[in-house]
Amino acid sequence: MKTPTAQLDKGDCLICGRSSSQQLLYILTMINGEQKISCCAHCGISAHLMLKDKVAMALTADFLSAKLHSAQHSFYNMGGVVDHCCKPSILSFDNEKMALRFQKGFGGSVGRFSDALEFLRKDMSMHSTTGCPKCTAKRAAE
């Protein structure tokens, strides 16, 4: 089994192919123990939608501290003006209070994991022909 660091050195997000920073990192652990890296919460949650019950657990980095924590217990800022990576922006926070403070300054909505899944599911269906420009570019190249 590869470590997250080894996969990060390759720089390949399983959705869009971009490399990740520690601040945006999203790691999925599959039921077979394999780990998959996503460059950001947008791609990590996209992977959850695609892989469904094959995902055993996921860790994501807090946007402000870069500390890893459970993706399923995170608070997410969705659709705010800060978009470091893929669009629409989805940023994860370990602490609800910080997510709400971030929202006051940068907009978007704050919700839990299920809200982020639904937010991205709706966005993907609304933009099914285009989607995230960075994610679409990888799919077009394949």
N, C-alpha and C positions, 0 to 999 in steps of 0.2 A: 504494500500500500504506500502510495506517495504521500509525503507530508505537504501541507498547504504551502510551505515556503518553496519546495521543489516545483510545485505547479505554478506558483507565482513567477518563478524565474523564467518559465516558458512564456508568461504574459498572455495566456489565452483564456479569455472569458468564454465559458461554454455557450453563451448566447451571441455576443457581438464580436468576440475576438480581441477586445482591448485588454491591456494590462490593468491591474488594479493597484490602487494605493491602499495603505493600511487604513486610511480614514474611511474608505468606501467599501472595503472588503466584505464579501458575502461567501461563506463556505457551506456547501451542502454535503451532508454525509448520507450516502445511499444505504439502503437496507443490507447490501452486500459488503458494506464497510468502505467502499470507494469514496474518496472525497473529490468534489468538483468545485471549481472556483468560479465565482462571478465577479465582475468588476465593480458592481454596485447593487444596491437593493432592487432597483428596477429590473436588472437582469436576473438577480437571484429569485425574485418573486415570479418573473416570467418562467424561470426554470421550474419552480413549484407548480405552476399552471400546466406546464408540459409534462413533467415527470410524475406528477400526482403522488400515488401511494408508494412509489419507488424511493421517495425521500424519507429517511428515518428521522433526521434532525437537521437543523441549520444554525449557524452562528453568523452574526453580522457585527460590524464595527459601529460603535457609537460615533456619530458624525463629529461631535465636538472633542471627545477624548481619544478616539480610535481604539478603545478597549472592546474586545470581543464579548458578546453576550448572546443569549438565546434569541433567535429571530422570531420565534413564536411568542415571546414575551416582550417584544420591543414595542415602542411607540413610533409611529411613522409620520413624517411630514410629507404630504403628497400634493404635487402640483404647485409648489411654491416657486418663487423666482430664482432661487439658487439651483442651478443645474450643472453640476461639476462633470457629469458624465452623460448618461442616456436620458431621453425625454419620454414621457413626462417625468419630472424629478420626483424621486422617492428617497428620502433620507431617513436613516434609522437613529433612534435615541434610546438609551437605556433608562432614561428618567422622564416621566410624563411632564414634570414641571419645566424641564429644559426644552422639551419638544414644544410646549405651549409658549414659552418665552421666545423661542426661535420663530414660531408661527407669527407672533405679534410683529416681528421685525421684517419677516420675509414672505409672509402670506402662506397660502396653501391651507390644507386641512390636516388635522391630527387625528389619527386613529390607530387601531391595533392591527395585528397581522391579518385577521379576516377582512378588515376594512381595506388594507393595502391590496390584498388579493382581488377584492371586488373592484377597487379603483382601476387596477391594471386590466382586469378582465373587460370592464366597460370601455376603457381607452383602446384596447386592442380591437374590440369589435367595431368601434366608431372609426378607427383608422386602419382597417384591415388591409387596405391597398398600399398604405405607406408605412405607418408605424414609426418607430424611432429611427431617425436617419442613420445612426451608427449601427443599429442592429440590422436594419434593412440592407446596408452596404455589405455586411458579412454574408447574409443569406444570398444576395445577388452574386457574390463571388464564388459561392459553392457550386 
